[in-house]
Structures are given as structure tokens and as C-alpha cells.
Amino acid sequence: MDTAKLETCPICKSVNHKNNVYVKKGDKVKIHVECADCGSFVARYTLLRYSSDKPFETLLIKLRCFQLSSSREVLKDVEAFGLEIASEFGYVKNLVKERNEQRKVEELIDQTFCF
């Protein structure tokens, strides 16, 4: 089952956050989430892959290590990548609104490992 929720501050229950992006050569990128209202630590995430609101630029950075056979193939990949991100973002926002998930993020993540 899919689920989604808004991350809340453990101290003030705010949903307003700042993402502090930590990049260290040779390490995975880490996001330290800070409450924008009270400044408390909320969570830390380790990125597997990053996508921004500019899917073309994100995909080009991702693909720069690969040799592509044609510009038509690149354009097709860029369009598909942008559509995938937009579609998933809309889906997740809708899930948050519809389901009003109450479990902690740790519990949601744990459910993906326990069958």
C-alpha cells in the first residue's frame, strides 16, 4: 500500500522546514531537515538520487557519464523524466491530502522492509 505524509517538527509540530544539503566528496549527499519555525532538528535523509524542478538539467547531469546514440533519444528521455517527476509529485500530494497519515516516518519506512 502506498502512503505519504507531511513531515512535522517533533518540538513545535510545524510543517515548515528548511533542507540543509550536506555534500562531502566520496560520501552520499545528506539532507538535514530543520524546522523553519523553531530551528529544531527534524530528520536526516541520505539521497540515492536527486531531482530538481528542472528535470532537463537534472537528467543531463545524470546522463553525462553515458554515451547516447542520438539527440532524439536524449529528448525522449528528458520528456519522460519530466513527466515522471510531475506525475509522482501530484500523486504524493494527493496521498498526503486524502489519507492524513498519522504514523511516524520511521514506521512508514519500516513497513517497506517488513512484509
Secondary structure, DSSP 8 states (H G I E B T S, - for coil): ---------TTT----EEEEEE--TTS--EEEEEETTT--EEEEEE-S----S-HHHHHHHHHTTS--S-HHHHHHHHHHHHHHHHHHHHHHHHHHHHH---S-HHHHHHHHH--
